[in-house]
Amino acid sequence: MKISDIRKRLEDYQEGKLDAAGRQQLQQALDRLSEEELSELFPVGEFVDNKEHQLPEAEIDAALEKFRKNRKPGIRLITLTRYAAVFVLLLGSTFLLRKMNLDRKPERRFRTMRIADGRHGAITLSDGSRVTINGGSTLYFPEEFDDSARIVYVEEGEAYFEIAKDAKRPFFVRSPQLNVKVLGTSFTVRDYKDELTASVNVNSGKIGLKGLVLSAGMGLTADKENGTFTKEEIDTTTTTAWIRGELIFRDAGLQQVLKVLQHKYAVHFEVKDTALFKRKYTATFRNNTIENIMQQLKLMSSFQYTITDKQIVIR
């Protein structure tokens, strides 16, 4: 049974639409899922330690107790470590995932690293892996990895990973659109909320994603609107340019160019003439100011622009 089918069956179960046979089929489908598939079905990173999803402890405990007393028969929901997110779905509350995660592993502590637009950040994780984080990005990770797997979450943005080898503990990078299994490599993950695509690009080694193995020089782009994935060859010099403080565009549309500039220089754009989005740009910028870059883009396509503080209007 596909992940999308299981998700629909769980919704039917929550609404009381499944008969005994349907509930048994759902339980069997859940039992067959691997840890990786369960994580894809229930993306923990969207909820864990999110301050917007916190409730008073007494209210959380009351909701859990109500569920234990009133839950429908047929779904065993064994092992909280594997099915914590199922509780969240059945209760219709994202607040409980954080509660149950902390109850399950009170010794594990998580950290959130947020990098504002216009800045870069870097951190070495407890296993020795190094992460370089682009502007406008948020990384969520444990202070110490457990003994079975190493998992970090790119809640939004772009990050470059250099993974320390550990044959006993696979490394996973998850974002709202991507679930990457690392096979010993360095690679970038890009998944900004306001962009229509998300991507992973392999700089060295190999990764596993969507049943595919991507080696160095390969990338995969996810279209958020239609759910399709495109595998293609990439120029690693271009995809890692931001780490070196460079901006390299190869036949890039104006919208793509402006998104990169937004996170690099902490500016906001307003484009008055949408026909400009059809223009393509090939250029390399090194240690340029935003004023200098805008002037060069203007010469390439003859548009006009004004800069007021951090707001740039293009006509």
N, C-alpha and C positions, 0 to 999 in steps of 0.2 A: 504494500500500500504506500502510495506517495505521501510525502510530507504534507502537501496541500490537502490531500484527502483525509489524512489523520486530523489535521487542524479543523476541517469541516465537521468530521465525526465528533470531535470534542465539543464543538459548538452545539451540535445536535444533542449530545449527552447533557450538556448544561441546561438546555431548554426542555429536557425530558422527552425527547423525540425518539430515543433508541429503545427497541424492545430488548428482551433478554439475549437474543441471538446477536443483535447489533452490538450490545455491550461486550459480549464475549469476543467478537471479532476485533473490537477496538482494543481490548486488553491484550489480545494476542499480538496485534500490530505494535503496541507500545513495548511489549516484552522483547520483540525482535530488533528494536532500535539500538544502535550503538550509542556510546556516549557522545560521539561527534554529531550523530543525527539528532539526538535529544537536544543538544545545544543549538542546533540549527532550528529545531522546532520551537524551542523556548529560549530566545536570545537573552541570557542573563544580564549582559552588559547594559541593556536598556533600562534596567530597574535597580540593580544592586547599588546601594549607597547613594541613590539620587535624592538629594535633599527635598526636592519637590514632592517626593512620594513617601515622606515620613509622616507617621501618625503617632499619637501618644501610645505608650506601651500598653496601657490598660485597654485601649480600644482595639489594638491588634490582637491581644490575648482573647478578648471577648469574641472577635470575629473567628479566630481559630477554634474556639470552643464550640461556637454555633455550628461551624462546618462539621466538626467531629460528630455532633449529635444528630445533624439533619441530612448528611450527605446520602445520596441515593445508593442503593445496592448495585453491585455488578462490576464496579471498578475497584480493584484492590488497592491501587496506588501505593504499592510497597516501596520501601526504601526512599526516605526523604531525599537522600543525596542524588537520586536519579529522577525523581518526580516532583521536586519542589515547585517547579513552574506549573505543573498540572494543578496543584492546589490554587495557585494564583488565578489560573484561568477559570476554574470552577467557582471560585469565590467572587470572581469579577473584580478583583482588587490587586493592583500592582504593588500595594504596600507590603504584602505579606512575604514577598520573595526575599527582601532584605532581612526581615525578621528570621525566617527559617534558615537562611544562609548563615547568619551569625550564630543561631542556636546550634547548627550542625558543626561548625568549625569555629568556635569562639577564639581559638588561638591565632587564627589567620587574620591579618590586618591588611586592608587595602589602601592604596593611595591614588589620588587623582592629580594629574599634572596638566595644567591648562597653560597654553602659550597664546598670548594675544597676537592679533595681526600686527605685522611689522617687526616681529621678533622670531628667533629660533631658540630651541632648547635642546638639551641632550641629557640622557640619564643612562647609567649602567645598572641593569637589573641584578637581582641577587645571584643569578646563575652566571653572570659575566657577560650576558648579551647586552649590546649597546643599541639605544634607540635615539635617533635624531628627529626632532619634532618641528614641523613647519608652523608658521603663524596661523592663528585661528583654529588650533587643534586641541583636542583633549584626549589624553591617554589614561586609562584606568588599569591598575596592575596590583598584584599582591606584593607586600614587602618581602615575603618568602614564598617560593613555590612549594607545592606539596610533592609527595613522592611519586605520583603517577603521571602528572602532566604539567606543562607550563602554559598558562593561558593569560593573554593580555587583551585588552579591548581598546580599539580606536573608536571612541564614542563619536568623534567627528574629526575631519581634517586629513592631514597627510603626515606620514612618518616613514623613516628609513630604518630598517632593522638589519643588524649584523648579529646573527644568532650563534651563541656558543654551543658547540656540539655536546650532546648528552644522549647516548643511545637508549638509556632507560626511561627518559622523560621526553616525549614528543613536545614540540612547541606549536601553539596555535595562536593566530592573530585573528580576532573577530571584530567586525564593524557591522553597522546596520545592514549592509548589502553583501558583505564578503565573509567567508569562513575559510581561512588559509591554514593548511597544515604544512609545517616547515620540515624540509628534508635536508637541512644543513645548507644555509644559504644567506645571501644578503638581498634585500628587495625593498620596494616601496609599496605602501598602501595609501590610496587617496580616496576619501569618501566624505565629501562636504555635504551638509544637508541641503544647501541651496543650489547644488549642481545636479544635472540630469543623469550623470553617469558616475560610476565608481570604478576604480581600476587597481590592479596589482601588476607590478612590473619587476621582473627578476633580473638582478644585476649579476649574481653569481650563484652557483649551485642549483638546487631544484626546490619547487614547492608543489603541493597538491591542492587542487581547487576544482570543485564541481566535477569530480571524477577524472580530471585531467592532471597530468604531470607537466609542469612548465619548467623549462630549463633556462639558463642564462640567455638573455637576448629575446625572451618571449614575454608577452603581457596578455592580460585578460581584462576586458572592459565590460561592465554590467550596465545595461540600459535600465534605469529605474522605472520607466513608464511601462515597458512591455515585458520586462523580466528576462530579456535575452542576454546572452553572453557572446562576446566576440574575441577570439584568440588571434593574435597577430605578432609579427616580429616588431621589435622596438629598438630604438637607439638609446642605449643605456647612458650615454653621455648627456642626452637631452633630459631623460627622466630623473637623473640625479643632479642636474645642474643647480637646483636651488640649495643643495647642501653646500656647494662651493661658493654660494653667493652670486651665482650667475642665473640669467634668464635666457633660455634658448627656445625659440619658436620655429617650428617647421610646418609651413602651410597651415597655420592655426587661425581659426576664426576669431573675429574681434571679441566675441563673448568669452571665449576661452582665455584670450590674452588679458582681458580686464579682470577675470576671476583670479588669475595668477598675480596681477599687480595689486589687487585688493588685499590679499594676504601678505604680500611682500612689503607694502608701504602703508598699510592701515588707512586706506582711502576708500571712498565710496563713489560709484559712478552712476550717472544718469545719461542715457543715450536718447536724444530727442528724435533722431532719424533711424528707424529700425532697419532701413535698407543697408545701413553700414554694417550690419551683422553678416552680410554676405561676403564682405571683404576677407581676404586671407593674407596672413603676414608670415614672412620668414625673416628672422632677425636674431641677433645675439647681443645681449646687454651685460656688461660687466661693471660693477661699481658705479652705476648711473643713478642720478637723482630721478625722482618721478617727473620733475619738470623737463629734464632732458629726454626722458623716454617719450613723454607725451609729444614733445616737439618733433621727434623722429617719426613717430606714428602719424602725426599730422602731415609730414612731408610725403609719407608713403601713400596716403589716401585722400589728402586734401580736405579733411574735415576741420572744423573750428572747435575750440574748447575753451573753457574758463575754469580756473582753479580758485576756490574760495575755502580757505582752511583745509579741511580734509574732504571736501566735496568737489568732484570734477564733473562738469556738464559737457557733453559732446554733442555737437550739432552737425 
